[in-house]
Amino acid sequence: MALPMKGGKKVATGYRIPPDISKKLDAIIVAKEYSNRAEIITTALRFWLDNRDKTSKDQVIEWLRSDAGEQYIEAIMKRIAEKTK
C-alpha cells in the first residue's frame, strides 16, 4: 500500500520498537498489507493525529454512519428479526 506524500519531503527520525510490536509489524509486511515499517508507522501516526481529539462516542457515531457501520446494524437487525419469528 503506497502512501500519498503529505507535507513534502520526509524527515528522518529514530525510534526503538519493542520486540512484540516489531513482530506484529513484520507479520503485516509478510502479509503484504504494507511494504515496510515506515509505511505502517506513518499510517498509524496519521490515524492517531487525525482522531486524537475525537471522543469515543464521536468515533462510534461516525463509524455507525459509515457503510461498514450500516452493514453491521443491518446484520444485527436481521438477527433480531430471525429470533422473533
PDB file as gemmi writes it, atoms N, CA and C in Angstrom:
CRYST1    1.000    1.000    1.000  90.00  90.00  90.00 P 1                      
ATOM      1  N   MET A   1       0.850  -1.169   0.000  1.00  0.00           N  
ATOM      2  CA  MET A   1       0.000   0.000   0.000  1.00  0.00           C  
ATOM      3  C   MET A   1       0.899   1.236   0.000  1.00  0.00           C  
ATOM      4  N   ALA A   2       0.857   2.006  -1.035  1.00  0.00           N  
ATOM      5  CA  ALA A   2       1.664   3.221  -1.118  1.00  0.00           C  
ATOM      6  C   ALA A   2       0.905   4.375  -0.477  1.00  0.00           C  
ATOM      7  N   LEU A   3       1.616   5.135   0.319  1.00  0.00           N  
ATOM      8  CA  LEU A   3       1.009   6.276   0.977  1.00  0.00           C  
ATOM      9  C   LEU A   3       1.195   7.534   0.150  1.00  0.00           C  
ATOM     10  N   PRO A   4       0.183   8.383   0.111  1.00  0.00           N  
ATOM     11  CA  PRO A   4       0.379   9.643  -0.592  1.00  0.00           C  
ATOM     12  C   PRO A   4       1.346  10.515   0.197  1.00  0.00           C  
ATOM     13  N   MET A   5       2.191  11.237  -0.505  1.00  0.00           N  
ATOM     14  CA  MET A   5       3.154  12.108   0.135  1.00  0.00           C  
ATOM     15  C   MET A   5       2.412  13.342   0.637  1.00  0.00           C  
ATOM     16  N   LYS A   6       2.494  13.608   1.925  1.00  0.00           N  
ATOM     17  CA  LYS A   6       1.851  14.785   2.501  1.00  0.00           C  
ATOM     18  C   LYS A   6       2.929  15.653   3.125  1.00  0.00           C  
ATOM     19  N   GLY A   7       2.862  16.921   2.871  1.00  0.00           N  
ATOM     20  CA  GLY A   7       3.775  17.843   3.515  1.00  0.00           C  
ATOM     21  C   GLY A   7       5.161  17.896   2.902  1.00  0.00           C  
ATOM     22  N   GLY A   8       5.343  17.398   1.686  1.00  0.00           N  
ATOM     23  CA  GLY A   8       6.641  17.496   1.022  1.00  0.00           C  
ATOM     24  C   GLY A   8       7.617  16.415   1.428  1.00  0.00           C  
ATOM     25  N   LYS A   9       8.911  16.801   1.440  1.00  0.00           N  
ATOM     26  CA  LYS A   9       9.986  15.853   1.725  1.00  0.00           C  
ATOM     27  C   LYS A   9       9.856  15.279   3.138  1.00  0.00           C  
ATOM     28  N   LYS A  10      10.132  13.990   3.255  1.00  0.00           N  
ATOM     29  CA  LYS A  10      10.041  13.331   4.555  1.00  0.00           C  
ATOM     30  C   LYS A  10      11.253  13.663   5.425  1.00  0.00           C  
ATOM     31  N   VAL A  11      11.054  13.639   6.732  1.00  0.00           N  
ATOM     32  CA  VAL A  11      12.093  13.929   7.712  1.00  0.00           C  
ATOM     33  C   VAL A  11      12.462  12.632   8.417  1.00  0.00           C  
ATOM     34  N   ALA A  12      13.737  12.349   8.516  1.00  0.00           N  
ATOM     35  CA  ALA A  12      14.201  11.135   9.186  1.00  0.00           C  
ATOM     36  C   ALA A  12      14.092  11.303  10.699  1.00  0.00           C  
ATOM     37  N   THR A  13      13.695  10.220  11.360  1.00  0.00           N  
ATOM     38  CA  THR A  13      13.626  10.203  12.814  1.00  0.00           C  
ATOM     39  C   THR A  13      13.980   8.804  13.285  1.00  0.00           C  
ATOM     40  N   GLY A  14      14.293   8.647  14.542  1.00  0.00           N  
ATOM     41  CA  GLY A  14      14.643   7.335  15.075  1.00  0.00           C  
ATOM     42  C   GLY A  14      13.699   6.926  16.186  1.00  0.00           C  
ATOM     43  N   TYR A  15      13.435   5.636  16.256  1.00  0.00           N  
ATOM     44  CA  TYR A  15      12.546   5.108  17.291  1.00  0.00           C  
ATOM     45  C   TYR A  15      12.890   3.645  17.500  1.00  0.00           C  
ATOM     46  N   ARG A  16      13.059   3.251  18.735  1.00  0.00           N  
ATOM     47  CA  ARG A  16      13.321   1.842  19.043  1.00  0.00           C  
ATOM     48  C   ARG A  16      11.983   1.161  19.330  1.00  0.00           C  
ATOM     49  N   ILE A  17      11.701   0.106  18.579  1.00  0.00           N  
ATOM     50  CA  ILE A  17      10.426  -0.594  18.668  1.00  0.00           C  
ATOM     51  C   ILE A  17      10.544  -1.770  19.630  1.00  0.00           C  
ATOM     52  N   PRO A  18       9.610  -1.898  20.561  1.00  0.00           N  
ATOM     53  CA  PRO A  18       9.606  -3.066  21.440  1.00  0.00           C  
ATOM     54  C   PRO A  18       9.463  -4.351  20.612  1.00  0.00           C  
ATOM     55  N   PRO A  19      10.055  -5.446  21.061  1.00  0.00           N  
ATOM     56  CA  PRO A  19      10.036  -6.703  20.283  1.00  0.00           C  
ATOM     57  C   PRO A  19       8.642  -7.196  19.906  1.00  0.00           C  
ATOM     58  N   ASP A  20       7.660  -7.054  20.787  1.00  0.00           N  
ATOM     59  CA  ASP A  20       6.314  -7.541  20.462  1.00  0.00           C  
ATOM     60  C   ASP A  20       5.692  -6.742  19.320  1.00  0.00           C  
ATOM     61  N   ILE A  21       5.925  -5.449  19.302  1.00  0.00           N  
ATOM     62  CA  ILE A  21       5.405  -4.617  18.219  1.00  0.00           C  
ATOM     63  C   ILE A  21       6.161  -4.909  16.924  1.00  0.00           C  
ATOM     64  N   SER A  22       7.453  -5.111  17.036  1.00  0.00           N  
ATOM     65  CA  SER A  22       8.267  -5.431  15.862  1.00  0.00           C  
ATOM     66  C   SER A  22       7.764  -6.696  15.182  1.00  0.00           C  
ATOM     67  N   LYS A  23       7.437  -7.717  15.958  1.00  0.00           N  
ATOM     68  CA  LYS A  23       6.919  -8.970  15.396  1.00  0.00           C  
ATOM     69  C   LYS A  23       5.585  -8.739  14.681  1.00  0.00           C  
ATOM     70  N   LYS A  24       4.736  -7.910  15.262  1.00  0.00           N  
ATOM     71  CA  LYS A  24       3.437  -7.631  14.645  1.00  0.00           C  
ATOM     72  C   LYS A  24       3.611  -6.854  13.342  1.00  0.00           C  
ATOM     73  N   LEU A  25       4.537  -5.902  13.334  1.00  0.00           N  
ATOM     74  CA  LEU A  25       4.801  -5.148  12.108  1.00  0.00           C  
ATOM     75  C   LEU A  25       5.334  -6.064  11.026  1.00  0.00           C  
ATOM     76  N   ASP A  26       6.259  -6.949  11.407  1.00  0.00           N  
ATOM     77  CA  ASP A  26       6.817  -7.889  10.426  1.00  0.00           C  
ATOM     78  C   ASP A  26       5.737  -8.795   9.836  1.00  0.00           C  
ATOM     79  N   ALA A  27       4.786  -9.215  10.658  1.00  0.00           N  
ATOM     80  CA  ALA A  27       3.693 -10.059  10.174  1.00  0.00           C  
ATOM     81  C   ALA A  27       2.825  -9.302   9.165  1.00  0.00           C  
ATOM     82  N   ILE A  28       2.610  -8.019   9.397  1.00  0.00           N  
ATOM     83  CA  ILE A  28       1.836  -7.190   8.473  1.00  0.00           C  
ATOM     84  C   ILE A  28       2.562  -7.081   7.136  1.00  0.00           C  
ATOM     85  N   ILE A  29       3.887  -6.942   7.192  1.00  0.00           N  
ATOM     86  CA  ILE A  29       4.690  -6.844   5.968  1.00  0.00           C  
ATOM     87  C   ILE A  29       4.682  -8.171   5.218  1.00  0.00           C  
ATOM     88  N   VAL A  30       4.825  -9.276   5.929  1.00  0.00           N  
ATOM     89  CA  VAL A  30       4.795 -10.606   5.297  1.00  0.00           C  
ATOM     90  C   VAL A  30       3.442 -10.844   4.627  1.00  0.00           C  
ATOM     91  N   ALA A  31       2.362 -10.338   5.254  1.00  0.00           N  
ATOM     92  CA  ALA A  31       1.018 -10.476   4.679  1.00  0.00           C  
ATOM     93  C   ALA A  31       0.790  -9.517   3.509  1.00  0.00           C  
ATOM     94  N   LYS A  32       1.809  -8.719   3.211  1.00  0.00           N  
ATOM     95  CA  LYS A  32       1.788  -7.771   2.081  1.00  0.00           C  
ATOM     96  C   LYS A  32       0.714  -6.703   2.218  1.00  0.00           C  
ATOM     97  N   GLU A  33       0.373  -6.365   3.481  1.00  0.00           N  
ATOM     98  CA  GLU A  33      -0.558  -5.260   3.700  1.00  0.00           C  
ATOM     99  C   GLU A  33       0.179  -3.933   3.524  1.00  0.00           C  
ATOM    100  N   TYR A  34       1.451  -3.901   3.861  1.00  0.00           N  
ATOM    101  CA  TYR A  34       2.324  -2.737   3.707  1.00  0.00           C  
ATOM    102  C   TYR A  34       3.685  -3.237   3.248  1.00  0.00           C  
ATOM    103  N   SER A  35       4.463  -2.332   2.650  1.00  0.00           N  
ATOM    104  CA  SER A  35       5.777  -2.706   2.133  1.00  0.00           C  
ATOM    105  C   SER A  35       6.876  -2.672   3.189  1.00  0.00           C  
ATOM    106  N   ASN A  36       6.735  -1.789   4.177  1.00  0.00           N  
ATOM    107  CA  ASN A  36       7.793  -1.643   5.178  1.00  0.00           C  
ATOM    108  C   ASN A  36       7.239  -1.021   6.460  1.00  0.00           C  
ATOM    109  N   ARG A  37       8.077  -1.021   7.491  1.00  0.00           N  
ATOM    110  CA  ARG A  37       7.659  -0.494   8.793  1.00  0.00           C  
ATOM    111  C   ARG A  37       7.337   0.985   8.731  1.00  0.00           C  
ATOM    112  N   ALA A  38       8.106   1.743   7.955  1.00  0.00           N  
ATOM    113  CA  ALA A  38       7.872   3.189   7.870  1.00  0.00           C  
ATOM    114  C   ALA A  38       6.454   3.488   7.400  1.00  0.00           C  
ATOM    115  N   GLU A  39       5.965   2.742   6.409  1.00  0.00           N  
ATOM    116  CA  GLU A  39       4.596   2.950   5.927  1.00  0.00           C  
ATOM    117  C   GLU A  39       3.570   2.655   7.018  1.00  0.00           C  
ATOM    118  N   ILE A  40       3.794   1.589   7.757  1.00  0.00           N  
ATOM    119  CA  ILE A  40       2.854   1.218   8.825  1.00  0.00           C  
ATOM    120  C   ILE A  40       2.839   2.294   9.903  1.00  0.00           C  
ATOM    121  N   ILE A  41       4.019   2.705  10.332  1.00  0.00           N  
ATOM    122  CA  ILE A  41       4.119   3.696  11.404  1.00  0.00           C  
ATOM    123  C   ILE A  41       3.538   5.034  10.956  1.00  0.00           C  
ATOM    124  N   THR A  42       3.809   5.448   9.717  1.00  0.00           N  
ATOM    125  CA  THR A  42       3.255   6.700   9.202  1.00  0.00           C  
ATOM    126  C   THR A  42       1.740   6.641   9.167  1.00  0.00           C  
ATOM    127  N   THR A  43       1.186   5.530   8.692  1.00  0.00           N  
ATOM    128  CA  THR A  43      -0.270   5.375   8.646  1.00  0.00           C  
ATOM    129  C   THR A  43      -0.861   5.432  10.055  1.00  0.00           C  
ATOM    130  N   ALA A  44      -0.241   4.742  10.994  1.00  0.00           N  
ATOM    131  CA  ALA A  44      -0.735   4.725  12.376  1.00  0.00           C  
ATOM    132  C   ALA A  44      -0.673   6.125  12.998  1.00  0.00           C  
ATOM    133  N   LEU A  45       0.424   6.829  12.760  1.00  0.00           N  
ATOM    134  CA  LEU A  45       0.543   8.184  13.309  1.00  0.00           C  
ATOM    135  C   LEU A  45      -0.473   9.129  12.693  1.00  0.00           C  
ATOM    136  N   ARG A  46      -0.673   9.023  11.374  1.00  0.00           N  
ATOM    137  CA  ARG A  46      -1.681   9.870  10.725  1.00  0.00           C  
ATOM    138  C   ARG A  46      -3.062   9.603  11.300  1.00  0.00           C  
ATOM    139  N   PHE A  47      -3.392   8.320  11.468  1.00  0.00           N  
ATOM    140  CA  PHE A  47      -4.689   7.957  12.034  1.00  0.00           C  
ATOM    141  C   PHE A  47      -4.840   8.536  13.433  1.00  0.00           C  
ATOM    142  N   TRP A  48      -3.816   8.364  14.257  1.00  0.00           N  
ATOM    143  CA  TRP A  48      -3.869   8.857  15.635  1.00  0.00           C  
ATOM    144  C   TRP A  48      -4.006  10.384  15.660  1.00  0.00           C  
ATOM    145  N   LEU A  49      -3.204  11.069  14.860  1.00  0.00           N  
ATOM    146  CA  LEU A  49      -3.263  12.532  14.829  1.00  0.00           C  
ATOM    147  C   LEU A  49      -4.620  13.030  14.328  1.00  0.00           C  
ATOM    148  N   ASP A  50      -5.187  12.356  13.338  1.00  0.00           N  
ATOM    149  CA  ASP A  50      -6.488  12.757  12.799  1.00  0.00           C  
ATOM    150  C   ASP A  50      -7.630  12.493  13.768  1.00  0.00           C  
ATOM    151  N   ASN A  51      -7.449  11.532  14.681  1.00  0.00           N  
ATOM    152  CA  ASN A  51      -8.553  11.109  15.541  1.00  0.00           C  
ATOM    153  C   ASN A  51      -8.360  11.376  17.024  1.00  0.00           C  
ATOM    154  N   ARG A  52      -7.245  11.931  17.417  1.00  0.00           N  
ATOM    155  CA  ARG A  52      -6.965  12.055  18.847  1.00  0.00           C  
ATOM    156  C   ARG A  52      -7.890  13.004  19.577  1.00  0.00           C  
ATOM    157  N   ASP A  53      -8.482  13.962  18.878  1.00  0.00           N  
ATOM    158  CA  ASP A  53      -9.371  14.909  19.542  1.00  0.00           C  
ATOM    159  C   ASP A  53     -10.817  14.458  19.582  1.00  0.00           C  
ATOM    160  N   LYS A  54     -11.120  13.397  18.876  1.00  0.00           N  
ATOM    161  CA  LYS A  54     -12.491  12.885  18.876  1.00  0.00           C  
ATOM    162  C   LYS A  54     -12.730  12.061  20.129  1.00  0.00           C  
ATOM    163  N   THR A  55     -13.913  12.186  20.675  1.00  0.00           N  
ATOM    164  CA  THR A  55     -14.260  11.344  21.806  1.00  0.00           C  
ATOM    165  C   THR A  55     -14.623   9.962  21.283  1.00  0.00           C  
ATOM    166  N   SER A  56     -14.616   9.002  22.142  1.00  0.00           N  
ATOM    167  CA  SER A  56     -15.002   7.642  21.749  1.00  0.00           C  
ATOM    168  C   SER A  56     -16.418   7.637  21.189  1.00  0.00           C  
ATOM    169  N   LYS A  57     -17.297   8.411  21.801  1.00  0.00           N  
ATOM    170  CA  LYS A  57     -18.680   8.486  21.336  1.00  0.00           C  
ATOM    171  C   LYS A  57     -18.728   9.025  19.909  1.00  0.00           C  
ATOM    172  N   ASP A  58     -17.968  10.077  19.627  1.00  0.00           N  
ATOM    173  CA  ASP A  58     -17.923  10.643  18.276  1.00  0.00           C  
ATOM    174  C   ASP A  58     -17.426   9.619  17.269  1.00  0.00           C  
ATOM    175  N   GLN A  59     -16.414   8.849  17.657  1.00  0.00           N  
ATOM    176  CA  GLN A  59     -15.854   7.844  16.754  1.00  0.00           C  
ATOM    177  C   GLN A  59     -16.865   6.741  16.470  1.00  0.00           C  
ATOM    178  N   VAL A  60     -17.588   6.317  17.490  1.00  0.00           N  
ATOM    179  CA  VAL A  60     -18.596   5.267  17.301  1.00  0.00           C  
ATOM    180  C   VAL A  60     -19.706   5.773  16.384  1.00  0.00           C  
ATOM    181  N   ILE A  61     -20.177   6.985  16.619  1.00  0.00           N  
ATOM    182  CA  ILE A  61     -21.246   7.545  15.780  1.00  0.00           C  
ATOM    183  C   ILE A  61     -20.772   7.673  14.338  1.00  0.00           C  
ATOM    184  N   GLU A  62     -19.555   8.153  14.146  1.00  0.00           N  
ATOM    185  CA  GLU A  62     -19.005   8.286  12.795  1.00  0.00           C  
ATOM    186  C   GLU A  62     -18.936   6.926  12.101  1.00  0.00           C  
ATOM    187  N   TRP A  63     -18.498   5.907  12.843  1.00  0.00           N  
ATOM    188  CA  TRP A  63     -18.398   4.568  12.254  1.00  0.00           C  
ATOM    189  C   TRP A  63     -19.780   4.009  11.930  1.00  0.00           C  
ATOM    190  N   LEU A  64     -20.730   4.183  12.843  1.00  0.00           N  
ATOM    191  CA  LEU A  64     -22.079   3.671  12.602  1.00  0.00           C  
ATOM    192  C   LEU A  64     -22.717   4.313  11.370  1.00  0.00           C  
ATOM    193  N   ARG A  65     -22.330   5.532  11.059  1.00  0.00           N  
ATOM    194  CA  ARG A  65     -22.852   6.222   9.876  1.00  0.00           C  
ATOM    195  C   ARG A  65     -22.144   5.802   8.589  1.00  0.00           C  
ATOM    196  N   SER A  66     -21.038   5.099   8.719  1.00  0.00           N  
ATOM    197  CA  SER A  66     -20.289   4.651   7.544  1.00  0.00           C  
ATOM    198  C   SER A  66     -20.980   3.439   6.914  1.00  0.00           C  
ATOM    199  N   ASP A  67     -20.515   3.048   5.727  1.00  0.00           N  
ATOM    200  CA  ASP A  67     -21.062   1.859   5.062  1.00  0.00           C  
ATOM    201  C   ASP A  67     -20.883   0.620   5.928  1.00  0.00           C  
ATOM    202  N   ALA A  68     -19.704   0.486   6.533  1.00  0.00           N  
ATOM    203  CA  ALA A  68     -19.436  -0.683   7.382  1.00  0.00           C  
ATOM    204  C   ALA A  68     -20.368  -0.686   8.594  1.00  0.00           C  
ATOM    205  N   GLY A  69     -20.583   0.476   9.193  1.00  0.00           N  
ATOM    206  CA  GLY A  69     -21.484   0.577  10.330  1.00  0.00           C  
ATOM    207  C   GLY A  69     -22.917   0.253   9.958  1.00  0.00           C  
ATOM    208  N   GLU A  70     -23.321   0.740   8.803  1.00  0.00           N  
ATOM    209  CA  GLU A  70     -24.672   0.466   8.316  1.00  0.00           C  
ATOM    210  C   GLU A  70     -24.877  -1.036   8.094  1.00  0.00           C  
ATOM    211  N   GLN A  71     -23.868  -1.693   7.504  1.00  0.00           N  
ATOM    212  CA  GLN A  71     -23.951  -3.139   7.292  1.00  0.00           C  
ATOM    213  C   GLN A  71     -24.027  -3.881   8.627  1.00  0.00           C  
ATOM    214  N   TYR A  72     -23.272  -3.398   9.610  1.00  0.00           N  
ATOM    215  CA  TYR A  72     -23.276  -4.006  10.948  1.00  0.00           C  
ATOM    216  C   TYR A  72     -24.676  -3.902  11.567  1.00  0.00           C  
ATOM    217  N   ILE A  73     -25.264  -2.713  11.501  1.00  0.00           N  
ATOM    218  CA  ILE A  73     -26.603  -2.510  12.058  1.00  0.00           C  
ATOM    219  C   ILE A  73     -27.623  -3.399  11.347  1.00  0.00           C  
ATOM    220  N   GLU A  74     -27.533  -3.478  10.016  1.00  0.00           N  
ATOM    221  CA  GLU A  74     -28.449  -4.332   9.252  1.00  0.00           C  
ATOM    222  C   GLU A  74     -28.315  -5.786   9.667  1.00  0.00           C  
ATOM    223  N   ALA A  75     -27.086  -6.247   9.903  1.00  0.00           N  
ATOM    224  CA  ALA A  75     -26.869  -7.639  10.324  1.00  0.00           C  
ATOM    225  C   ALA A  75     -27.489  -7.885  11.699  1.00  0.00           C  
ATOM    226  N   ILE A  76     -27.355  -6.940  12.597  1.00  0.00           N  
ATOM    227  CA  ILE A  76     -27.942  -7.085  13.935  1.00  0.00           C  
ATOM    228  C   ILE A  76     -29.469  -7.114  13.837  1.00  0.00           C  
ATOM    229  N   MET A  77     -30.018  -6.205  13.036  1.00  0.00           N  
ATOM    230  CA  MET A  77     -31.475  -6.163  12.883  1.00  0.00           C  
ATOM    231  C   MET A  77     -31.985  -7.472  12.270  1.00  0.00           C  
ATOM    232  N   LYS A  78     -31.254  -8.049  11.348  1.00  0.00           N  
ATOM    233  CA  LYS A  78     -31.643  -9.311  10.733  1.00  0.00           C  
ATOM    234  C   LYS A  78     -31.640 -10.427  11.774  1.00  0.00           C  
ATOM    235  N   ARG A  79     -30.601 -10.457  12.620  1.00  0.00           N  
ATOM    236  CA  ARG A  79     -30.545 -11.483  13.678  1.00  0.00           C  
ATOM    237  C   ARG A  79     -31.706 -11.344  14.654  1.00  0.00           C  
ATOM    238  N   ILE A  80     -32.037 -10.109  15.012  1.00  0.00           N  
ATOM    239  CA  ILE A  80     -33.154  -9.873  15.926  1.00  0.00           C  
ATOM    240  C   ILE A  80     -34.457 -10.335  15.287  1.00  0.00           C  
ATOM    241  N   ALA A  81     -34.643 -10.015  14.018  1.00  0.00           N  
ATOM    242  CA  ALA A  81     -35.870 -10.416  13.310  1.00  0.00           C  
ATOM    243  C   ALA A  81     -35.991 -11.941  13.257  1.00  0.00           C  
ATOM    244  N   GLU A  82     -34.867 -12.630  13.027  1.00  0.00           N  
ATOM    245  CA  GLU A  82     -34.901 -14.093  12.961  1.00  0.00           C  
ATOM    246  C   GLU A  82     -35.234 -14.700  14.325  1.00  0.00           C  
ATOM    247  N   LYS A  83     -34.792 -14.076  15.406  1.00  0.00           N  
ATOM    248  CA  LYS A  83     -35.079 -14.594  16.752  1.00  0.00           C  
ATOM    249  C   LYS A  83     -36.532 -14.394  17.134  1.00  0.00           C  
ATOM    250  N   THR A  84     -37.175 -13.384  16.584  1.00  0.00           N  
ATOM    251  CA  THR A  84     -38.563 -13.091  16.951  1.00  0.00           C  
ATOM    252  C   THR A  84     -39.592 -13.801  16.073  1.00  0.00           C  
ATOM    253  N   LYS A  85     -39.121 -14.630  15.129  1.00  0.00           N  
ATOM    254  CA  LYS A  85     -40.057 -15.368  14.256  1.00  0.00           C  
ATOM    255  C   LYS A  85     -40.709 -16.492  15.004  1.00  0.00           C  
TER     256      LYS A  85                                                      
END                                                                             
